[in-house]
Amino acid sequence: MDGTIRTKWKKCCAREHERLAAELETCDRLAAAPSKWHRCARLISRRSSRRARDCMLQS
């Protein structure tokens, strides 16, 4: 059972990592000023950490 849970965690975390990278690229394209990029990245990172935590708690 422990192996199946770890596999689920890895898959979920991998998906979340890909999603985070894609969303940060969006910040790169849209934010002209460094302060706006920082705010965008901070918000995206917070959302991503919540989703990653939820991945681990669901199993």
Secondary structure in CASP SS format (residue, H / E / C, confidence):
PFRMAT SS
TARGET T0000
AUTHOR 0000-0000-0000
METHOD secondary structure of the structure
MODEL  1
M C 1.00
D H 1.00
G H 1.00
T H 1.00
I H 1.00
R H 1.00
T H 1.00
K H 1.00
W H 1.00
K H 1.00
K H 1.00
C H 1.00
C H 1.00
A H 1.00
R H 1.00
E H 1.00
H H 1.00
E H 1.00
R H 1.00
L H 1.00
A H 1.00
A H 1.00
E H 1.00
L H 1.00
E H 1.00
T H 1.00
C H 1.00
D H 1.00
R H 1.00
L H 1.00
A C 1.00
A C 1.00
A C 1.00
P H 1.00
S H 1.00
K H 1.00
W H 1.00
H H 1.00
R H 1.00
C H 1.00
A H 1.00
R H 1.00
L H 1.00
I H 1.00
S H 1.00
R H 1.00
R H 1.00
S H 1.00
S H 1.00
R H 1.00
R H 1.00
A H 1.00
R H 1.00
D H 1.00
C H 1.00
M H 1.00
L H 1.00
Q H 1.00
S C 1.00
END
